[in-house]
Amino acid sequence: MRAAVYRGVNDVRVETVPAPVDADGGIGAGELLVRIDTCGICGTDLKKIHSGSHTPPRIFGHEMAGTIAMVGAEVTGLAIGDRVMAYHHIPCGACYYCRKRTFAQCETYKKVGCTAGFAAAGGGFAEYIRVADWIVGREGKTAGLIKIPDDIPFEQASFIEPVNTCYKAVRLLGLQTDETVLVMGQGPIGILLAALARRTGATVLTSDLYAERHAIAAKFGLDRPLDARSDVVAAAKAATEGRGADVALVAVGADALIRTAMNAVRPGGRVMLFASTQHGETPFDPAAVCMDEKTLMGSYSSSVEINDEVARLVFEGHRDGSFDLTRLISHRFPLEDAVAAIDLASHPQAGSMKIVIKPQG
């Protein structure tokens, strides 16, 4: 099969590689082989490619949807031809972190349960992925596999995993209808966060450098845009009778924005870091946390306990048009052009939003 293979820092090559099956052409008990239709490029994929945080070779990509091509023994409730999306992380459900509902810290969760070969890394940038038994689930109860109804496009379904991560963050904030949320960054993730925050009834302000992105955000009812080149702190205070926003959601991985976010929220407000996935150091005023009682918090990856709720949201949102996520897709690339797709995603333009790879052309 063909795949976009990570060979080293900033080095991805489209190659012919073995399909992710055993030597006899089969797969293990409880497993699935899925033919990928659509895989979105995530910012975490790009960070891995550009930072060298993961040893090569690997095949990345985890925002994926496709069709079951092979069913392993002991799998029930699923058949060849079923349309599915697969989460690449699923927790054990029994450890200390799972009991505390901090699923992303579970050691089983940190294992990757989908692969296109080499060290497991998602595999969506390939024609086929092999899905591990703990993702598929047992006795007809799926753990990390979602069936896609026939009326839902694969492209819409490929957003299920990123929507889960965003919905998890918004739920953690416990937003109230009289609160104001500032979402910093209006790329695809920033728009998802802002749109989900708006669904709680809160007032949502959005900031970005590009007017083109605000125009796309407006299609999701986000009508309070701020120019990120202006004084965003002053604008947030002006919109809240001088207090500052109740919440600032930082949807870009720029550490310099943490100080801005802390300044933009009111005393007692919350700052949520959503894209700070690289370890480092950044200065902030500790008295803002102590004396001003501001909370600095984070949210990372998905939550298994909202899988079904998120799937319903994505499916129904497409059916009634209220959450048609295909509108976030600006570019579609065949697998043979995956290197160009990754390059564009790595260098966002005013007119680029979600970039997806279509392994089947």
Secondary structure, 3 states (H helix, E strand, C coil): CEEEEEEECCEEEEEECCCCCCCCCCCCCCCEEEEEEEEECCHHHHHHHHHCCCCCCECCCCEEEEEEEEECCCCCCCCCCCEEEECCCCCCCCCHHHHCCCHHHCHHHHCCCEECCCECCCCCCECEEEECHHHHCECCECCCEEECCCCCCHHHHCCHHHHHHHHHHHHHHCCCCCCEEEEECCCHHHHHHHHHHHCCCCEEEEEECCHHHHHHHHCCCCCCEEECCCCHHHHHHHCCCCCCEEEEEECCCCCHHHHHHHHHEEEEEEEEECCCCCCCCCCCCHHHHHCCCCEEEECCCCCHHHHHHHHHHHHHHHHCCCCCHHHHEEEEEEHHHHHHHHHHHHCCCCCCCEEEEECCC
